Every structure is written in C-alpha cells, then in structure tokens.
Amino acid sequence: MIMRPKTVLSQRRCRGQVMIVVILGSLLLAGLVVYVVNVGDHVTRRVNMQNAADSTAISGATWMARSMNLVAMNNVAQTRMLALVPVLDSFPLSVKMAHEEVGAWEQCLDRQLRLGVSDSALRQGLESLRVRMARQRDILAPLDELFNHSDFRVEEQTNWKLRGHSGPPPHGTLWQAAESLDEFSQATAASAGRLSQLDASRFGELNDAGAAFIVPVIPTLPAERKGFREFERPVKKGLIPDRAYPHRLGPYDRLFKWRDYQYNNIRVRDKLVAGQGGHGPIRGDTRKVNIEGRKVGHSAHGYTTNPDPHWSYRTVGTILLGYRVYGPYEWMMRRINGYVHGSWQYRDFYDWRGRGSFPGQLGDTFFDEYMRTLGDIKLEYMWGSQAPKAIHYPLWRTDYPECRLQAQQAASGVIGAWRILRTMFYVVEIRSRYPKGHPNYLTPKSYVSNSDTPIAMWVQGWEDPDLWGIPRIEPWWWEEQYTYETTEDVDIGIRAKRDATGLPVWQTVYMIAQYVFGGVDVGYPTEVTNPVEGADRSAMPAPILLDTSVGDYDVARPYHDLGVRRDVFSYLGVAARGDRAVSWPNRFKSANPFEGICAVAQAEIFNTTSWDLWTQDWKAQMVPVTQWDKWMERMGNEADDAAQTAGQVQPDHVRFIHEYLSRFDEQLVNQSLHH
C-alpha cells in the first residue's frame, strides 16, 4: 500500500506528542515518589523526636526520683544501724549475766537431786526443772563464748571511739557504715540535679536527637542536712523528725506498718452453745502461803468452767481508735522478747497449749529484761545524758541456812551483810481426790501434778520460808497441805453430785504444794559501758530531710500542676534535630525557620506513700504539657546554667530552641505540641 507523504508526517507527530506526555508523567510520578519518601521520612523523624523528648523527660525525672529514694534508703539504713548499736552492745553483759545465773540454778537443782529426794513427784518436778534450766544454759553457752571469751570484740562494731585506735573516729564498723551512708547521701543530694540533666540529655541523644535537655536546666533536689539528734525519734519511736499529718508520716508508719492498733470491736450474739462441764466453782481455799512474784511454769490448782448453755459472740465490725508507731529499736527488742518468751502477748508462757503460741527458748532467764534495761541506758547515752549509769549484776547464793543468816544480819544493820535483791523458789504441786497418806493417794486418774512444768518464781527482796508456818521437810524443802472445795473436777475423778434437795454437793480437793528454796540474788551494781563515750555529736552522722522552705505538699490543693509540685517536681523534656530531606533536598526545603524538628514532653515526680526523704517510694511518670508560657520563661532564664553540664548541653542550643519555641502561643501549643 502506498501512503501519501502528509499521512506519514501526521503519524510521526502523534508519536512525538505521546513521548512528551510519557516523559512529563514520569517526571510527575518521580516527583510524587520523592515527595512521599520525604514526607514519610519527616513523619518518622517527628515520631522519633517525640520518643526522644519522652525519654529525655522521663529519664531526667527518674534519675531525680532514684536519687531521692537513695537518700531515703540511706536515712532508714542509718536508723537501723543506730538502733543496732545499743542492742548489739548490750549482748555481752546480758548474755554473761543470764548464762551465769541459769547455770547457778541448774547446779543447785543438780546438787539437790544428787543428795536424794524421797518424794517421787517432787523428784520428777526437780528433774524437769533441771533439764529446763540446762537447756537454756546450753543455748546461752555459745553466745557467752562468742561475746565474752573469744577474739570477737563487740565494741569494735558499736563504739564510736576505741582506745588505742589510730586515726579520728568513728572507729566502730556500724558507725563507719552510717557515716559512709551519710556522705553518700550528701554527694547524691549535691549532684542529683546535674546528673539528672546529663542522664536526660544522653538518653535523648541515644534516641537520635541532635540536642536534648530538660527544664529546669539544673534541677533541684530540695534537701537539707540536719544533725545527729534528728535520728532520735525515728530510732526510738518510728516517727520521722519532720513528720506532718497526713502527708508526711514516714516509712515505719506508712510503708512498714509498724503499728500497735487499738480497736473497739462491734460484737453481736451469734448462737447458743452448750456449756463446758467438768470443773465446778471453788470455795474455801485454806492455803497459808500466798506470795507474789514473777512466775514461769504451770500450776496444778483447779479452775472453773461454765457448765450452762450460753451465747457465743462474733465480731461484725471494728472501729479503729488509733495506733502507736514503733521504730527499729523496739522492733529488735520485740524479736528478742519473742525468742525468749515465745509470744510476748502472754505472761504464763508454759501454759501455752490451745493458745496458738509456744513457750519461749529462754523463758526462765532474765535475758530480755537485761537487754531492755541495758539498751535503754545506752539509748540515753546516745541522745541524753552521758553520766555513768549502773545495772544490777546478779550473783546467786543457794545455801538456805547461810542465806537466812545473812538476811538476819542485814536486818540488824551488820556491815558487810548481803544485800538481797530477790529470792527464788521452785513450786511442785499435786491436786488430788485423796489426802496424802491415803491408800489411794496418787492412784491413776485421782490426781494432777505440774511436775512436767513446775513453777519457778522470783520474789522481790528476802522471803523466809520458815516464817510461812508450814513444815520444813529438808533444809531446802517445805511442804504445805491445804484444801478447797468444788462441786466437780473430772481431772481427778470428782463427779458432780446433788443432795436430796437438788443442790450441788461440795467435795474436798487436797492440794500438796512443795516449795524448794532456789537461792537469793546478792549481786552488785556494775557500770554500763557507753558506746558513744567522748563523741562530738556535731561530728556524728545526720539525716538529710526534705527542704520544705521551697514549698511543701499542699493537702488542700493536691494537684501536680500547682505549687511546689509544679515548680520543683515537674520537668519539661526537649529534643530537637535537623530536618533535611533525604531525596532532592535542594528542591524539598522546609518552610520552618528553625530548619529542624523539635518535640517536648512533661514528666513529674511524686510519692503517694509519704512526702519525705525517708520513704523509698518516689516515682516518675509522664503527664500532659501544661502552662507553656511558664516553661518558656524558665527556659530562657536558665539557658546559661547549661554551662554547668561539662559540655553535654550547650547554652547556645538552649537559647536557639527557646527562641523558636517561644514563638508558639498557648493555643497553638495545645493544637500542635499537645502531648
């Protein structure tokens, strides 16, 4: 086919036009791709900058919260060390006195048993007592060896100053540890602001920020170091020195819950329960000996139960009347008391079955009493008068004739006669349906004895058994036989009876009480050592307290954006970097005069447990950015403080970013920078 020239030319022109359209379309598509790439990269950088601002704010706030927790931890640790000083320093003398006296009691019982005891019940009771005393002696023996007869010297742990020790005090390890914690707290408080800024800036930079910092530029840890006396109330009572109700109560109250509560229980009648028979009322006790004193053990004397149906009651509510806080010293003493006596709520520690408690490990000894007396004196040395004080050192004499002679001489004013502080007796009792000497005496199920848990008792001053008016069986052993009446005692086979008129019949119970002379304490006063002798209290460790002169927590306005919570405990995190397009940067230039991306975030520090530097519960969290104008004013005023960060934050960067951000008003910030 032959084409005309004009037609060929027209086809060529159309193909050229298509090519131009294709090229223009490709250019537009390429531009769109570059635009999308740049926009996507810009959005990613903005997200990254916001993450950097978040990490900057929360890192700075967390460092400050961690610093405050460290100071709080050190304050509490120091109180525990200071509480341990009088407790640990009391161990050597307390252990020595308790070990010597329980050893004397055991030797006395052993000697009496070796001499022979004709009465089987008394012999069993004395053997039980000897084993009891020997067990307690064996517990104390290794402690006595450690504290008083080994190379271990407790004063090297507890004394502020040691004789012959070179160098300035403190010399004792507990005091050295407390002083180290004091110095650590001072260093932490002094450096917390600067290190918070450094930590915040570095975390921002690790998140791709070109410049990152927090406002305030050098945060403040509001703290002030006080004096050694400020430790007294926390150690003794668990009350912090700057206590303020209800927002500043301290860790012993709010965190550890070391409280003695007082309740008023609301009780209502529950159900009718059957009475418990077996032990009727008692009357006509004819005993002659009725001495009072400290007792450990269980009596065989009868008791009364309620045989009639009666209502039981249940508690449906409690009203808290109040509570008393206690501190680490009392906490330690209670642990010692609990070990010694089993359960400090009860005084009859060997009558424990069914009570949910248990007899203590050193219940017969005066160990806990010695610890408490010595500890209280040493506490007085630490915070009160350092005038020397004394404690009675026990010395036991167990020969009755000699003790009686010395008591008579002392009563007559003979110089050199013993001064008797207390007299000790052991009491073994039998409660029987039959009198002693009856053919059925001590037959099974006719008597009860306390020979498994005899009574050891201590009477103040001199008590002469020969004046009781009861027979003396041996030079160290007296026996009283007396009676009382009861209507029922199933333990010894006395069943309830009624006479012809229907009234209960009173039946006789026979009691045999055997008193064994245990000895007299004729000890002497000995001086109590002073762990802080020669100490200058102004040079001793001291706590760091929250400085409330800059403002305090306002209970009436507990908002995080007001008062001191805003001025001291809120941080603005700032992160910025350049914003150059990755593709065709010469054509895709930002209209932003800052030529970069800037993001902000706000964080706060708070403590919901107790607003102080004792309670280790300071936290940090992110909050919305608020009060923009105030942040800008503060940023501009503190830009020069960036020079204190050793080059980590540049003052020029702070000023440049401030100049850019200060152009935003509050409304625009809420629209574009709201976080």
Protein Blocks (a to p, Z undefined) as FASTA:
>chain_A
ZZdfklmmmmmmmmmmmmmmmmmmmmmmmmmmmmmmmmmmmmmmmmmmmmmmmmmmmmmm
mmmmmmmmmmmmmmmmmmmmmmmmmmmmmmmmmmmmmmmmmmmmmmmmmmmmmnopfblk
lmmmmmmmmmmmmmmmmmmmmmmmmmmmcfbdfklmmpmbdghiacjddfbfklmmmmmm
mmmmmmmmmmmmmmmmmmmmmmmmmnopabdcdddfbdcdddddddfklmmmmmmnopaf
kbccfkbnojklmmnopacdddddddddfbdcdddehiacdehiabfbdcddddedddfb
dcdddfbdcdddddfbdcdfbdcdddfklmmmmmmmmmmnopambmblmlmghnlpacdf
klmpmklmmmmmmmmmmmmmmmmcfbdcddddddddfbfklmmmmmmmmmnopghiacdf
bdcddddddddfbdehiakgoiahiaccfklmccddddehjddfklnopacfbfkbccdd
dddddfbdfknopacdddfkopacddddddddddddfbdcfbdcdddddfkgoiafklpc
cdddddfknopcdfklmcfkgcjllmmmcccdddddddddfbhkllmccfbfnlpacddd
ddddddfkbgcfkbccbccdddddehkllmmmmmmmmmmmmmmnnomacfklmmmmmmmm
mmpcfklmmmmmgZZ
